[in-house]
Amino acid sequence: MSASPAEQDVLDFAQHVPGLSGVRATRTRRLEAHLSAGTVREVFASFVKQYGPLHLSAISGMDTGQEIVLGYHLSFGGLVLSLFTSLPREKPEVDSIADLVPGASAQERELHDLLGVVPKGNARLERLVLPEEWPEGVYPLLKHSKVAESNQADDTGAPRLPGEQVIAPGLRPDSKGGLS
């Protein structure tokens, strides 16, 4: 597979960034690398220094049952670089990149809501995706979470709050005494 000049530039740079390993092209215009959770901030600072403001397309997260895997997906004019790191399920913490990368704060808040990942240094961890009345410490995308262990979904497949009653498929009592 022949790399474009932009792809080769990012690939060459990434191969020399301390903390990155396994840097490779996975297919045309797609690169990936792995980093330890303790180097996330330093790696992003290196990319910002080299390329200026970064476009963070997404931060994905997945509970494998043994660990939580995060994917930071950066876009460089059509080229996508995915940086993967793993966090222990017992204490899923990673340094925030919100001050380095515009838009990262909201994505870090979403990871906190859904997987319990704590982005250290992000001062804005108020709810983003889940309702304010959602129980603390209950993360719906964790395997073996209180939600997963309970009768997790109604007939529509939507997750329930622990102890929540479903009146009819798709209808639930809301916090104001009505149905939603």
Secondary structure by P-SEA (a helix, b strand, c coil): ccccaaaaaaaaaaaacccccccccccccccccccccccaaaaaaaaaaacccccccbbbbbccccbbbbbbbbbcccbbbbbbbbbbcccbbbbbccccccaaaaaaaaaaaccccccccccccccccccccccccccccccccccccccccccccccccccccccccccccccccccc
